[in-house]
Amino acid sequence: MNSTRRKNFVGLCSTGSAATKKPLLLVRHKVQVLLEAGHAQKCVAELAGVSLATVRRVQREVAVTDVGDPAGVRARGVGRPSKMTAFVDRITAWLAEDATLPTPGLSRRAREAGYDGRKTALYTVVAGLRPKHDVPVVRFEGLPGEFSQHDFGHVDVRS
C-alpha cells in the first residue's frame, strides 16, 4: 500500500495503526459502489485500500444507505454480536424484583445462568437498565431576617 493511499485510508478509519484498522462506513460504501460498478474483487481491494477478505465480507453485508446512523449499523448487523443480548431480559427481570441489587450480585447471577463474557459488557448493560432515581433538589428559602448564616473562622483586623 503506497503512502498516499495509506493516508487516505487512515483518515477514514477508526483509531489504531493503519495495518490493523477496520473500515468505517464510508470505506464499506466505497467497496460496495466499486463492486456494483462491476470491478473484480481484487481490483476493488486495491482501489479501496483494504484486504480481499474485507471486500468479500462487505459484499455479503446489507448495502450502506446512511453513514451517520449508529442504529442503522446495529440493524445491519455489522460487527460481532454481543454475548449480553441473551441476558438482557433476565437482568431486567432481576432489577424489576429488586432495583437495589448490586451489580456484582447481578454478575454472579448471570454467570450462574451461563454468561461467559467480560464484566465490562455486563456492567454497561446493567447501568443502562438500572432505573434512574433523581434526588429532588430542595431549595432553602426564607424571608429576609428569618435565617442567618454563621461562618466561624479567625480574622485578624489591624488598623
Stockholm file with secondary structure:
# STOCKHOLM 1.0

chainA/1-159         MNSTRRKNFVGLCSTGSAATKKPLLLVRHKVQVLLEAGHAQKCVAELAGVSLATVRRVQREVAVTDVGDPAGVRARGVGRPSKMTAFVDRITAWLAEDATLPTPGLSRRAREAGYDGRKTALYTVVAGLRPKHDVPVVRFEGLPGEFSQHDFGHVDVRS
#=GR chainA/1-159 SS CCHHHHHHHHHTBCSSCGGGCCBCHHHHHHHHHHHHTTCCHHHHHHHHTCCHHHHHHHHHSCCCCCTTCHHHHHHHTCSCCCGGGGGHHHHHHHHHHCTTCCHHHHHHHHHHTTCCSCHHHHHHHHHHHSCCCCCCCCCCCCCTTTCCCCCCCCCCCCC
#=GC SS_cons         CCHHHHHHHHHTBCSSCGGGCCBCHHHHHHHHHHHHTTCCHHHHHHHHTCCHHHHHHHHHSCCCCCTTCHHHHHHHTCSCCCGGGGGHHHHHHHHHHCTTCCHHHHHHHHHHTTCCSCHHHHHHHHHHHSCCCCCCCCCCCCCTTTCCCCCCCCCCCCC
//
